[in-house]
Amino acid sequence: MSNSDPKTRPKPGPGQPAPESSPLPPSTWAKRTGFRPKFSGETNASDSGQISLPPKPKNNDAQPDLEAGRPRPSPPTSNGEPAPRPPTNPPAADKEQSVKKRKDSDGGGKSVNGQAAAPVAEHAPASAPVPRRPARNEEVVDVEDDGFVARHAHMKYELRVTPGLVPIGLYGFQHYLSILGSLILTPLVIVPAMGGTHEDTSNVVSTVLFISGVTTLLHTSFGSRLPLIQGPSFVFLAPALAIINSPRFQGLNGNNFRHIMKELQGAIIIASAFQAILGYSGLMSLISRLINPVVVAPTIAAVGLSFYSYGFPVVGKCLEIGVVQILLVVIFSLYLRKMLVFGHRIFLIYAVPLGLAITWAAAFLLTETGAYSYKGCDINVPASNIISEHCRKHISRMKYCQVNTSHSLKSAPWFRFPYPLQWGTPVFHWETALIMCAVSIIASVDSVGSYHASSLLVASRPPTPGVLSRGIGLEGLSSLLAGLWGTGTGSTTLTENVHTIAVTKMGSRRAVELGACVLIVLSLVGKVGGFIASIPEVMVAALLCFMWAMLAALGLSNLRYSEAGSSRNIIIVGLSLFFSFSVPAYFQQYGMPSNTKFSVPSYLVPYIVASHGPFRSKNGGVNYFMNTLLSLHMIIAFLVAVILDNTVPGSRQECGVYIWSEHEAARREPAVAKDYELPFRVGKLFGWVNWVGL
């Protein structure tokens, strides 16, 4: 059908240009003139070069939406699919112009959630043929934006591709090496904060590698089945530090590490059971309706930004090492990101491990040549016992700039098998467990964004709500394993993994699984954990400055699925981020005299609010829970964002609601079923449970 009268408007011939027709009623001057602002509420989400699904064909009899200035979708047929259109052959000139428009813009059609609307030519008649839907491997848009691309053709290996053992091994190792910082840096922060030794740090690192490998295999097999690596997320770091610095552990004498680790294990076990119930009961599919990109963006950004007090203050303890570490990573990831070495962007992919290796080697050489050795000064002597002013002046540089791997390597065995309850029987307290339960919701919010973004890169369609619930449920079981084995944090999808997939262009599930197996093998070699545990604290802080900045940026990048320039979204995100810092600052500073001296480093002071916060009821557990929970930046950001986003009116396009595949459509399409169906006929066990199946 056509919106024009066929009697009065002749059809164009094969070699004739299409006659002009009245365009759809424009809603603004920008649409009427063709002006496309980059920072406007009318900007299509695909302007930023984000992930987009192929354009869907539109029906020609669609009626214009006078409010939005675009055609309304025609009603679906009985089976939910649009009516088929006969194939047409547009002129070569029109086809060339159409391809050019796909590359330069989105054709004037809005996109929701990164799924671009079909482009419409400026002067095409109402009866002009709509471009066919491209095949899966056909390249539609060539967007060069460091990985966040619009088509599967840019991926070297997609989800179900198995090219061979050697390529899989190579790219799997590359994938894990590129996110090495996300895997190993969390235990390097929390174990020293618990008073653990180099040996304790080595054992926890080995345990983290083991659990990460096991849970990744479980997730790629029985979870969402996307190539997402499971590991110790930074989401759990802030509550872990709050529990570590709670008043009950301040007066411990002796093995503080084991006492605190058992407390963390108990809290993580209860929180993981809560998350598993949240997923497998189907509640997550209901909660996901409240979790939109405008909620995910400030929540995850607050996770990274909240550690500003830890980053550079620790780097400043040895500036010549820490600053060089930061500069190298920045130079590799930004200035040299497009440099190709053997056809690969080596500096962009391996920015973190390359920067760490170079700085570590330089610091080791300086240590061996005696640059940080001062006559008559011993680093093992406490600073309070040092009499010489000369030694007192240089003791800090000796402690934080020296690189000494001998102690960690000597104390680590060649073979060590991590086993459950290796630190003792977990201790359960309801207040710490409730804090971790609240944080597990934030981890689930983080995973929702990761599932959607990664699926647009490697899969044929986004997952269904059932697959989403199934993935969150398995993440709960993964955190249960992390609690039993004692990693100090829960296990969840690493947000940085999505960026790694986009940069490496490797989305093969088999490659991630092979890398997980290698990770398990490395975890059994105790010397590997000992070597990682010897990374100086200054280098850890320098790498975390980059990792947390990346985490904040990846969180904010979720806004590309919404109208980022909308005044509604700008205000919601701005209020969420501001109050996520201002409200915790109120709790952290409440009732604290300015001359108070603390027994913890200054960068850990924000996590000891339980004893002096504004909540002071007769129940000490309630005081601890409320003061600690409301001092966490990500909790405040999530509460403000989810309330405002779900109460302030806004269109579906403006809010940028995540779009998930429908159950019926997923079952009809073989590609979707093969992407997400469970292996070994396990899916039949969940066939009757609609909310955790396809």
Rosetta blueprint (number, residue, H / E / L):
1 M L
2 S L
3 N L
4 S L
5 D L
6 P L
7 K L
8 T L
9 R L
10 P L
11 K L
12 P L
13 G L
14 P L
15 G L
16 Q L
17 P L
18 A L
19 P L
20 E L
21 S L
22 S L
23 P L
24 L L
25 P L
26 P L
27 S L
28 T L
29 W H
30 A H
31 K H
32 R H
33 T H
34 G L
35 F L
36 R L
37 P L
38 K L
39 F L
40 S L
41 G L
42 E L
43 T L
44 N L
45 A H
46 S H
47 D H
48 S H
49 G L
50 Q L
51 I L
52 S L
53 L E
54 P L
55 P L
56 K L
57 P L
58 K L
59 N L
60 N L
61 D L
62 A L
63 Q L
64 P E
65 D E
66 L L
67 E L
68 A L
69 G L
70 R E
71 P E
72 R L
73 P L
74 S L
75 P L
76 P L
77 T L
78 S L
79 N L
80 G L
81 E L
82 P L
83 A L
84 P L
85 R L
86 P L
87 P L
88 T L
89 N L
90 P L
91 P L
92 A H
93 A H
94 D H
95 K H
96 E H
97 Q H
98 S H
99 V H
100 K H
101 K H
102 R H
103 K H
104 D H
105 S L
106 D L
107 G L
108 G L
109 G L
110 K L
111 S L
112 V E
113 N L
114 G L
115 Q E
116 A L
117 A L
118 A L
119 P L
120 V L
121 A L
122 E L
123 H L
124 A L
125 P L
126 A L
127 S L
128 A L
129 P L
130 V L
131 P L
132 R L
133 R L
134 P L
135 A L
136 R L
137 N L
138 E L
139 E L
140 V L
141 V L
142 D L
143 V L
144 E L
145 D L
146 D L
147 G L
148 F L
149 V L
150 A L
151 R L
152 H H
153 A H
154 H H
155 M L
156 K L
157 Y E
158 E L
159 L L
160 R L
161 V L
162 T L
163 P L
164 G L
165 L H
166 V H
167 P H
168 I H
169 G H
170 L H
171 Y H
172 G H
173 F H
174 Q H
175 H H
176 Y H
177 L H
178 S H
179 I L
180 L H
181 G H
182 S H
183 L H
184 I H
185 L H
186 T H
187 P H
188 L H
189 V H
190 I H
191 V H
192 P H
193 A H
194 M L
195 G L
196 G L
197 T L
198 H H
199 E H
200 D H
201 T H
202 S H
203 N H
204 V H
205 V H
206 S H
207 T H
208 V H
209 L H
210 F H
211 I H
212 S H
213 G H
214 V H
215 T H
216 T H
217 L H
218 L H
219 H H
220 T H
221 S H
222 F H
223 G L
224 S L
225 R L
226 L L
227 P L
228 L L
229 I L
230 Q E
231 G E
232 P E
233 S L
234 F H
235 V H
236 F H
237 L H
238 A H
239 P H
240 A H
241 L H
242 A H
243 I H
244 I H
245 N L
246 S L
247 P H
248 R H
249 F H
250 Q L
251 G L
252 L L
253 N L
254 G L
255 N L
256 N H
257 F H
258 R H
259 H H
260 I H
261 M H
262 K H
263 E H
264 L H
265 Q H
266 G H
267 A H
268 I H
269 I H
270 I H
271 A H
272 S H
273 A H
274 F H
275 Q H
276 A H
277 I H
278 L H
279 G H
280 Y H
281 S L
282 G L
283 L H
284 M H
285 S H
286 L H
287 I H
288 S H
289 R H
290 L H
291 I L
292 N L
293 P H
294 V H
295 V H
296 V H
297 A H
298 P H
299 T H
300 I H
301 A H
302 A H
303 V H
304 G H
305 L H
306 S L
307 F L
308 Y L
309 S L
310 Y L
311 G H
312 F H
313 P H
314 V H
315 V H
316 G H
317 K H
318 C H
319 L H
320 E H
321 I H
322 G H
323 V H
324 V H
325 Q H
326 I H
327 L H
328 L H
329 V H
330 V H
331 I H
332 F H
333 S H
334 L H
335 Y H
336 L L
337 R L
338 K L
339 M L
340 L L
341 V E
342 F L
343 G L
344 H E
345 R L
346 I H
347 F H
348 L H
349 I H
350 Y L
351 A H
352 V H
353 P H
354 L H
355 G H
356 L H
357 A H
358 I H
359 T H
360 W H
361 A H
362 A H
363 A H
364 F H
365 L H
366 L H
367 T H
368 E H
369 T L
370 G L
371 A L
372 Y L
373 S L
374 Y L
375 K L
376 G L
377 C L
378 D L
379 I L
380 N L
381 V L
382 P L
383 A H
384 S H
385 N H
386 I L
387 I L
388 S L
389 E H
390 H H
391 C H
392 R H
393 K H
394 H H
395 I H
396 S H
397 R H
398 M H
399 K H
400 Y H
401 C H
402 Q L
403 V L
404 N L
405 T L
406 S H
407 H H
408 S H
409 L H
410 K H
411 S H
412 A L
413 P L
414 W L
415 F E
416 R L
417 F L
418 P L
419 Y L
420 P L
421 L L
422 Q L
423 W L
424 G L
425 T L
426 P L
427 V L
428 F L
429 H L
430 W H
431 E H
432 T H
433 A H
434 L H
435 I H
436 M H
437 C H
438 A H
439 V H
440 S H
441 I H
442 I H
443 A H
444 S H
445 V H
446 D H
447 S H
448 V H
449 G H
450 S H
451 Y H
452 H H
453 A H
454 S H
455 S H
456 L H
457 L H
458 V H
459 A L
460 S L
461 R L
462 P L
463 P L
464 T L
465 P H
466 G H
467 V H
468 L H
469 S H
470 R H
471 G H
472 I H
473 G H
474 L H
475 E H
476 G H
477 L H
478 S H
479 S H
480 L H
481 L H
482 A H
483 G H
484 L H
485 W H
486 G L
487 T L
488 G L
489 T L
490 G L
491 S E
492 T E
493 T E
494 L L
495 T L
496 E H
497 N H
498 V H
499 H H
500 T H
501 I H
502 A H
503 V H
504 T H
505 K L
506 M E
507 G L
508 S L
509 R H
510 R H
511 A H
512 V H
513 E H
514 L H
515 G H
516 A H
517 C H
518 V H
519 L H
520 I H
521 V H
522 L H
523 S H
524 L L
525 V E
526 G H
527 K H
528 V H
529 G H
530 G H
531 F H
532 I H
533 A H
534 S L
535 I L
536 P L
537 E H
538 V H
539 M H
540 V H
541 A H
542 A H
543 L H
544 L H
545 C H
546 F H
547 M H
548 W H
549 A H
550 M H
551 L H
552 A H
553 A H
554 L H
555 G H
556 L H
557 S H
558 N H
559 L H
560 R H
561 Y H
562 S L
563 E L
564 A L
565 G L
566 S L
567 S H
568 R H
569 N H
570 I H
571 I H
572 I H
573 V H
574 G H
575 L H
576 S H
577 L H
578 F H
579 F H
580 S H
581 F H
582 S H
583 V H
584 P H
585 A H
586 Y H
587 F H
588 Q H
589 Q H
590 Y L
591 G L
592 M L
593 P L
594 S L
595 N L
596 T L
597 K L
598 F L
599 S L
600 V L
601 P L
602 S H
603 Y H
604 L H
605 V H
606 P H
607 Y H
608 I L
609 V H
610 A H
611 S H
612 H L
613 G L
614 P L
615 F L
616 R L
617 S L
618 K L
619 N L
620 G H
621 G H
622 V H
623 N H
624 Y H
625 F H
626 M H
627 N H
628 T H
629 L H
630 L L
631 S L
632 L L
633 H H
634 M H
635 I H
636 I H
637 A H
638 F H
639 L H
640 V H
641 A H
642 V H
643 I H
644 L H
645 D H
646 N H
647 T H
648 V L
649 P L
650 G L
651 S L
652 R H
653 Q H
654 E H
655 C H
656 G L
657 V L
658 Y L
659 I L
660 W L
661 S L
662 E L
663 H H
664 E H
665 A H
666 A H
667 R H
668 R H
669 E L
670 P H
671 A H
672 V H
673 A H
674 K H
675 D H
676 Y H
677 E L
678 L L
679 P L
680 F L
681 R L
682 V H
683 G H
684 K H
685 L H
686 F H
687 G L
688 W L
689 V L
690 N H
691 W H
692 V H
693 G L
694 L L
